[in-house]
Amino acid sequence: PTVTVSHTQAFTATVTGGATNTVTWSSTGGTWAANVWTAPSTPGSYTITATSIDDPTKKATTTVAVAAVVAPPVITSFVATKGTVTTGTATTLTAVFSGGTGSVDQSIGAVTSGTAVSTGNLTANKTYTLTVTNSANVSVTQTVTVTVVAAPAITSFVAAASSITSGTSTTLTGVFTGGTGVVDHSVGTV
């Protein structure tokens, strides 16, 4: 088994044919309380020995790996530069994390904390999942969604009168989809 430094692990041993059928426990490190072992504070490999009380020549051993405490990974942020993009365009994703290695699904792959990566050109909404995993194989995740909208299209933009006298006005009509229209020369939103 594997035990974290200074944590406990219970052990059992089966003995038959003796008067008491019990054992004493010993190890190359750590301390004992009955059959519960407290791992030492130094990582490494330790041998646990169960010795028969009825016949001390009868012993059984096992090896325990004592591992250092590993802090859990932390994701500080995971964002898209643009949360909404036009069909056929890309944005970038930036993950800020610590305590592990990061990867993003949707064919992005391994990422470095604080470094932007491109989504590639998008044609549909996509949710990306960042997974950060530490050396103890503990993972945390966070998602970000990029919304894809159709590109705006102008069907027509015409003036009611194509020629006017100075000081008069005409009406402008814009027919468009997929966005908000704005006309320059102080006309404004249409």
Solvent accessible surface area in square Angstrom, and as a share of the most:
residue,aa,sasa,rsa
1,P,86,0.54
2,T,96,0.56
3,V,9,0.05
4,T,46,0.27
5,V,22,0.12
6,S,66,0.42
7,H,100,0.45
8,T,84,0.49
9,Q,60,0.27
10,A,59,0.45
11,F,20,0.08
12,T,127,0.74
13,A,46,0.36
14,T,130,0.75
15,V,37,0.21
16,T,115,0.67
17,G,86,0.83
18,G,28,0.27
19,A,102,0.79
20,T,75,0.44
21,N,65,0.33
22,T,63,0.37
23,V,30,0.17
24,T,73,0.43
25,W,44,0.15
26,S,55,0.35
27,S,34,0.22
28,T,97,0.56
29,G,19,0.18
30,G,31,0.30
31,T,90,0.52
32,W,64,0.22
33,A,69,0.53
34,A,90,0.70
35,N,51,0.26
36,V,56,0.32
37,W,0,0.00
38,T,48,0.28
39,A,3,0.03
40,P,25,0.15
41,S,88,0.57
42,T,84,0.49
43,P,69,0.43
44,G,35,0.34
45,S,83,0.54
46,Y,30,0.11
47,T,50,0.29
48,I,1,0.01
49,T,22,0.13
50,A,7,0.05
51,T,24,0.14
52,S,8,0.05
53,I,89,0.45
54,D,52,0.27
55,D,53,0.27
56,P,85,0.53
57,T,114,0.66
58,K,128,0.54
59,K,130,0.55
60,A,63,0.49
61,T,92,0.53
62,T,56,0.32
63,T,79,0.46
64,V,0,0.00
65,A,47,0.36
66,V,6,0.03
67,A,42,0.33
68,A,54,0.42
69,V,99,0.57
70,V,60,0.34
71,A,72,0.55
72,P,87,0.55
73,P,5,0.03
74,V,80,0.46
75,I,28,0.14
76,T,100,0.58
77,S,35,0.23
78,F,6,0.03
79,V,80,0.46
80,A,18,0.14
81,T,100,0.58
82,K,118,0.50
83,G,41,0.39
84,T,77,0.45
85,V,8,0.04
86,T,42,0.25
87,T,65,0.38
88,G,36,0.35
89,T,61,0.36
90,A,37,0.29
91,T,8,0.05
92,T,47,0.27
93,L,2,0.01
94,T,33,0.19
95,A,4,0.03
96,V,57,0.33
97,F,20,0.09
98,S,64,0.41
99,G,46,0.44
100,G,29,0.28
101,T,107,0.62
102,G,5,0.05
103,S,50,0.33
104,V,5,0.03
105,D,64,0.33
106,Q,75,0.33
107,S,122,0.79
108,I,38,0.19
109,G,32,0.31
110,A,94,0.73
111,V,17,0.10
112,T,91,0.53
113,S,44,0.29
114,G,49,0.47
115,T,71,0.42
116,A,54,0.42
117,V,38,0.22
118,S,65,0.42
119,T,18,0.10
120,G,33,0.32
121,N,114,0.58
122,L,4,0.02
123,T,109,0.64
124,A,62,0.48
125,N,92,0.47
126,K,72,0.30
127,T,60,0.35
128,Y,1,0.00
129,T,37,0.22
130,L,0,0.00
131,T,43,0.25
132,V,0,0.00
133,T,36,0.21
134,N,11,0.06
135,S,107,0.69
136,A,57,0.44
137,N,126,0.65
138,V,71,0.41
139,S,57,0.37
140,V,50,0.29
141,T,86,0.50
142,Q,69,0.31
143,T,76,0.44
144,V,25,0.15
145,T,70,0.41
146,V,0,0.00
147,T,52,0.30
148,V,20,0.11
149,V,69,0.40
150,A,70,0.55
151,A,55,0.43
152,P,88,0.55
153,A,54,0.42
154,I,133,0.67
155,T,106,0.62
156,S,42,0.27
157,F,105,0.44
158,V,87,0.50
159,A,42,0.32
160,A,85,0.66
161,A,42,0.32
162,S,119,0.77
163,S,96,0.62
164,I,89,0.45
165,T,100,0.58
166,S,113,0.73
167,G,86,0.82
168,T,81,0.47
169,S,98,0.64
170,T,47,0.27
171,T,86,0.50
172,L,68,0.34
173,T,67,0.39
174,G,25,0.24
175,V,73,0.42
176,F,62,0.26
177,T,87,0.51
178,G,52,0.50
179,G,51,0.49
180,T,111,0.64
181,G,13,0.12
182,V,109,0.62
183,V,20,0.11
184,D,98,0.51
185,H,165,0.74
186,S,122,0.79
187,V,78,0.45
188,G,27,0.26
189,T,99,0.58
190,V,77,0.44
